[in-house]
Amino acid sequence: MAGRVEDKVAFITGAARGQGRAHAVTLAREGADIIAIDICEDIPGVPYPGGTREELAETGKAVEALGRRARTAVVDVRDVQALTEFVGSSVAELGRLDIVAANAGIAAAPTTVAGMEPHIWRDMIDINLNGVYHTCRATIPHIQDGGRGGAIVITNSVAGLHPFANVPHYVAAKHGVLGLARSLALELGPDNIRVNSIHPTQVATPMADNEATHRMFRPDLENPTRDDFLEAARTLQVLPTPWVQPEDIANALLFLVSDEARFITGVALPVDAGALLK
């Protein structure tokens, strides 16, 4: 079924690569124009490099190659003013806003509450929780102004539904995002704006595939390899896979923002290969 979001406009954060790019390409293939941002820099304390300006530009080109319009910019979701200004100028140019994918977020190196530097906690909450709030604050008025309803999907995690040791700041942020999504579903329902969250297990992106994550999954090894990590990660799911692909998350998002899900709101949808069953 083609054209499931035909002529709609979607705003996506964290779009330089990984899940964000998969969202942009999937929605563009189904007929949407795309507004895409990314911070395009490394975050101190985050154990893998951030996306780049070149990668964000590639996302825009991939959208345009599908015959859709793309607006991209380097914006930090912690900067609510810059976020609001870019969303506003983009909506003025593209004419509307229908879909929001609040996808930007960071993963964490393993640590404890007692051993964590305060700036590590602040950065996690500022990006993974406050950044989602900023995204919603900047975009909701434009969806409301359109008077057509719309859909917001927040990228969460299995950690938003189940606690894990040694990543307390990540778990706290993701639990907070779940509460925000559910509250927004109640708040925006009268405007026919649906709000849902997606809760992936590990996804095959640099956020999961890095040395710190390898060590977190295999603390018994001095120098764990990628294969060691994948072997351990496979045991966490019911289905025989160590992780899911960005496109698996994008397909779930496409369903949630399409008319096929027009009466689905306030849902926390796991895309976890059965990890939450364990």
N, C-alpha and C positions, 0 to 999 in steps of 0.2 A: 504494500500500500504506500504509494508515493504521495508527497505533498501534505504530510500530516500537520505541518506548521506553515503552510503556504502563506507567503506575504506577511508573516509576523516578524517582529524584531525581538532579538534576544540579547541580553547583557550577560557576559560571562567574566568572572574574575579568575585569576590564576590560569590564564589561557595560553601561556607561551608554549606549553608542552603537556604531556601526560593527559590526565583526565580533562583538563580545561580545553586542550586542543581537540580531543575526541568529541567533547560536547559541541564545540564550534563547527567541526566538520559534519557531524551527524545532523545537527539542526539545519545547517546550510543545505545539505543534501536533500532535506525534507522541506526546503522552501523558505527558510528564515534568513533575514539579514542579521548580521552579527556585530555587536559592540563588544570589544575584548580588551581586557587590561591585564597587566602583570607588573610586579615590582621590578623584575629583571635585575636583581642583584642578590648577592649572598646575604644571609642573615647570621650574625654572630651567634655561635653556639648551636646552629643547625648543622647536622653532620653530613651534609651533601650540598653541592652547589645549586644555586637558584637558576631559574630559567634566564635566558639572555634576550637582549633586544632583537638579535637576529632570529631567534626562535619565535618570538612574538610576531615579527614580520612574516615569517613562514606560515604562521597560523592564518594571518590575514590573506596571504596569497592563496592558501588552500581553499579558503572560503570563496574568494573571487574566481578561482578556477572552476567552481561549481556554479558560476553565474549569479552569485549573490553579492550584495554590498557588504563591505567590512570597514569598520572604524576601529583602529587600535591605538593604544597609548600606554606609556609607562606610568602607572599610578599605583601608589601604596594604599591598600585598604585601610591602613591606620590613619590616613589623611582624609578626613571626612569632607573637608572643603574641596580638595582637588578631585575627589571622587564625585561629589555633587556637581561640580562645574563640568566635568567631562561627560557625565551622564546627560546633563542638561543640554549641552551643545550637540551631543550625538542624537538625542531625541529630536531636537530642532531640525537637524539635517535629514534624518531618516523618517521622521513623521509620526512615530508612535513607539510604544514599548509594551510588550506583551508577556515576555518571559524573562525571568532572572534565575541564573545559575550561580549561587553564592558558593563558589568552589575553592577559592584561595585558602590555603592553609599550610602549615608546616608540621613536620614530624619531630620527634624528640629523640635525643640520645638518652639512654637509660640513666636515671638518677633517683635519689630519694628526696623527700621533703627536707630532711635535715641537712642533706648535702648539696642542695640546690642553691646556686647564686640567685639573689632576688631578681636580677635582670632577665634571667632565663624564664622565670615564672611570668614576669610582666610581658615579655615578648610573645610568649605562647598565648596568654589571655588576650593581648592586644590584637593579635593577628587572627587566631582561630575563633574567638568569641566576639570581641569588639569589632573586628573587621566584618563579620557577618552582619552585626547590627548596623554598622555604617553603610554597608551595601544595601540593606533593606531600607534604611532611612533615605538614602539618595534616590532609590528607584520607585518606591511605592507610590509617591504622589503622581508620577508620570503614568503608571498603570491606572490609577484611579481617574486621572484626567481623561484618559481614553474612553472611559465608560463602557468598555467591552469585556471587563473582567481580565483575568490573566492567571499566571502560574509562577510561583516561586519554588525552587528546589534548592535545598541546602545540602551541601556535601558534608556528611557526618562520618561516622566510623562505627564498627562494632564496639569500639571503646565508648561510644555514646550510650550504649545499652548494657554494657558489661564492664566491670572494672578490671584493670590489669595492674600488676605491681610494677614499680620502678618507672612509671611514666605518669605520675600523679597530676602534673600540670596539663598534660594532653587529655587525660580522662576527665578532669574537671572542666576543661574548655568544651569538650564534646558533649558532656552531660548538660552543660549550660546551653549549648546550641539546640539541643533537643527541646528543652523547655521553651526557648525562644520560638522555635518553629511551631510548636503546639499553641502557644499564646497567639502568635500571628494568625494561625488558621482560624481561631475564634474571632480575632479582631477584624480580619479582612473578609471573612465569609459573606457578610452582607453586601460587599462590593463584587461578589462573585470572583474573588481572587483566592485561588487555592494555594496552600502552603504545605509542602511535604519535605521529608528528609530521606536521603539515601545513606545506608550504613554498610560500606564495603568492608570486607576482610582485606588482607594485603592485596595491593594492586601492583602490577608489573610496571613500575615507574621508578625514577631515582629516589623517591621518597621512601620506598621500601628496599630497594636494591642498592645498599651502600654498606660500608664496612661497619658502621656503628650498629645497624640493624642485624647484620650477620653475627656480630658479637653478642647482641642481646638475645638472639635465638639460640646461640651455641656458646654459653659462658664456660662450658667444660673444655673448650678448645682454645689454645693460645692464639692461633692464627686461623680462624675459620674461613673457609672459602665460600664462594657463592653457592656451590653445590651442597656444602654442609648446611647452609641456611635453608636452601630449598627443601632438603630432606626433612629438616625440623619443621618448617612451615607447613609441609604437606600433612603432618600429623594433626594440625589444628582444625582442618576441615573434614566434613563428612564425605564430600565428593573428592575424588582422587586428584587434587591439584594443590600446588603450594600457594597459588594466588589467582586472581582474576585479571582480565585485561581491561585497559581504559575503555575500550569499546563496549564491554559488558555494562559498565556504569553509564555510559552515554546512552545505550539502548534503554536502560531503565528510566533515565531522565526523559528521553524522548516520549516514552509512554506516559509519564506523569504530567508532562506539559501539553500533551495532545488532547483532543476532544474525547478520545477513548477513555480518559481518566477524568471526565468532566465532573463526576460526583465523588472524586477521591480527594480528601483533604485531611490534614492532621495525621497523616500516616508516616510511620518510621519503617521504611522498606529496607530490609537487609538484602544485600547482594553479596553473600558471604560463603557460598558453597557449603552451607550448613554449619559454619563455625559456631554460631550461637546455640546450636543444639547440644554442644559438648559442655 
